[in-house]
Amino acid sequence: GSVGMQQPSSISPDGQTLAFQQFVDPRTGFDLYLLSLTGDRKVRALLVSEHNERLPVIAPDGRWIAYVSDESGRDEVYARRYPEFGTPLPLSIDGGDAPAWSVEGRELYFARESGLFTVSFLDGRAGAPHRLINGRQRGNRNTLSGSSQSGRNYDVARDGRFLMIQQEANYPNGAEYQMVLNWLTDVRARI
């Protein structure tokens, strides 16, 4: 069959493996795959099912992988041992998308609606999720955009700070266009 959209979302800490989602068959939707970046450079299926599985992210210690699945009827975040890929451990409760590990791997972040949530994680034991960032905290002016069809709209820097996209809530599609007239004249005047 023909290969559909492929979206990479994680590289293992040792730099040897790329984890990605791929749409191949309408019956299975999005599924999870691994690509060896050394040696034979082969692709192998990690999780192919009748459900959609997306956005695999390998933990900093290389021993766990988090991902999104709609197996419960809605998108939720799960973790599994890696590379054994055993029983799924639910990390979100009321929906979740776009997982990311903290730098140390002791927390996992995920997006839900306009918020960013965090779950403590210690070798397979997960705490209860709680809201870390309310995306509507500026008087409903800006809305956090934590996830999209194309992946995660935020990331975690090495120092623990977040880089994220916010969209203007005042505009239905989040877009605002500004036209600058006589731009070159303005630039020359400032030089």
Secondary structure, 3 states (H helix, E strand, C coil): CCCCCEEEEEECCCCCEEEEEEEEECCCEEEEEEEECCCCCCEEEEECCCCCEEEEEECCCCCEEEEEECCCCCCEEEEEECCCCCCCEECCCCCCEEEEECCCCCEEEEEECCEEEEEEEECCEECCCEEEEECCCCCCCEEEECEECCEECEEECCCCCEEEEEEECCCCCCCCCCCCCCHHHHHHHHC
